[in-house]
Amino acid sequence: MRDCLIAVIDDDALVRDAAASLIRSFGYRTTTYASADAYLASAEAVGCVLTDLQMPGRSGLELRAALRERGSQVPVILMTAYPTDELRARAAALGLVALLDKPVDPALLSDAIAAALG
């Protein structure tokens, strides 16, 4: 499934580009978005989403909820610089593949993508 397209969503261009570069180094194709709303407005089919939690507009959790409302089953991996036990519980309840701490550990991200793509 290395030919899958993975969406990277983060309002910070440096983080977005670094995450996309890292994912490409794993052998996947990437597409990037500066916001959850920009991703939702796109018609691009992706195999997995890596999104930041805190962004202007919709948060990563709100993005997951919006995808569910649309009937999308695309796997979502959430990343945040501010993980809490409460956030981990919410992420699990929403069915996210993983909640990764920023800065993202490359091995954990690779494992999360592999789990998301099954």
PAFI-297812 format. One line per field, with one value per residue (C-alpha): residue number from 1; residue in one letter; x, y, z. Coordinates in steps of 0.1 Angstrom, whole numbers, plus 5000, padded with zeros to 4 digits. Layout:
<rs>
n = NUM/...
res = a/...
x = X/...
y = Y/...
z = Z/...
</rs>
This chain:
<rs>
n = 1/2/3/4/5/6/7/8/9/10/11/12/13/14/15/16/17/18/19/20/21/22/23/24/25/26/27/28/29/30/31/32/33/34/35/36/37/38/39/40/41/42/43/44/45/46/47/48/49/50/51/52/53/54/55/56/57/58/59/60/61/62/63/64/65/66/67/68/69/70/71/72/73/74/75/76/77/78/79/80/81/82/83/84/85/86/87/88/89/90/91/92/93/94/95/96/97/98/99/100/101/102/103/104/105/106/107/108/109/110/111/112/113/114/115/116/117/118
res = m/r/d/c/l/i/a/v/i/d/d/d/a/l/v/r/d/a/a/a/s/l/i/r/s/f/g/y/r/t/t/t/y/a/s/a/d/a/y/l/a/s/a/e/a/v/g/c/v/l/t/d/l/q/m/p/g/r/s/g/l/e/l/r/a/a/l/r/e/r/g/s/q/v/p/v/i/l/m/t/a/y/p/t/d/e/l/r/a/r/a/a/a/l/g/l/v/a/l/l/d/k/p/v/d/p/a/l/l/s/d/a/i/a/a/a/l/g
x = 5000/5030/5012/4986/4982/4985/4971/4992/4972/4988/4986/5024/5041/5074/5057/5035/5064/5087/5059/5052/5089/5092/5063/5077/5109/5088/5079/5044/5030/5017/4994/4994/4967/4970/4937/4910/4885/4909/4912/4874/4869/4892/4880/4912/4909/4935/4943/4951/4951/4978/4965/4974/4951/4952/4946/4926/4891/4884/4906/4919/4891/4865/4879/4874/4838/4832/4846/4823/4793/4801/4803/4841/4860/4895/4918/4930/4962/4963/4994/4997/5023/4999/4989/4967/4950/4916/4927/4939/4905/4886/4909/4902/4865/4865/4883/4916/4944/4969/4976/5012/5032/5050/5077/5066/5088/5095/5092/5058/5046/5056/5039/5007/5006/5011/4982/4960/4965/4961
y = 5000/5023/5039/5053/5090/5104/5139/5160/5188/5214/5252/5255/5252/5241/5212/5203/5202/5183/5157/5153/5148/5122/5103/5104/5090/5060/5055/5070/5098/5129/5159/5188/5212/5243/5236/5210/5231/5231/5193/5189/5212/5190/5161/5143/5106/5097/5065/5082/5116/5129/5161/5185/5190/5227/5247/5279/5269/5232/5212/5178/5162/5184/5172/5136/5143/5161/5131/5107/5130/5127/5089/5088/5060/5074/5066/5096/5100/5130/5148/5174/5192/5191/5155/5148/5117/5133/5140/5104/5091/5114/5104/5067/5073/5089/5059/5077/5054/5071/5102/5112/5137/5165/5164/5132/5101/5088/5051/5058/5076/5048/5023/5044/5047/5010/5004/5029/5013/4978
z = 5000/4996/4966/4990/4992/5027/5036/5060/5076/5098/5099/5105/5071/5085/5105/5075/5051/5075/5082/5045/5038/5065/5052/5016/5031/5042/5005/5005/4984/5003/4998/5022/5035/5057/5074/5080/5060/5030/5032/5035/5005/4984/4963/4968/4978/5004/5022/5056/5072/5096/5112/5139/5168/5173/5141/5132/5122/5128/5151/5143/5165/5147/5114/5124/5135/5101/5082/5101/5094/5057/5060/5054/5070/5061/5090/5110/5130/5153/5164/5192/5213/5242/5249/5279/5292/5285/5249/5245/5257/5233/5204/5212/5215/5181/5166/5157/5147/5170/5190/5185/5205/5187/5177/5161/5166/5131/5142/5159/5128/5105/5128/5129/5091/5087/5112/5094/5060/5075
</rs>
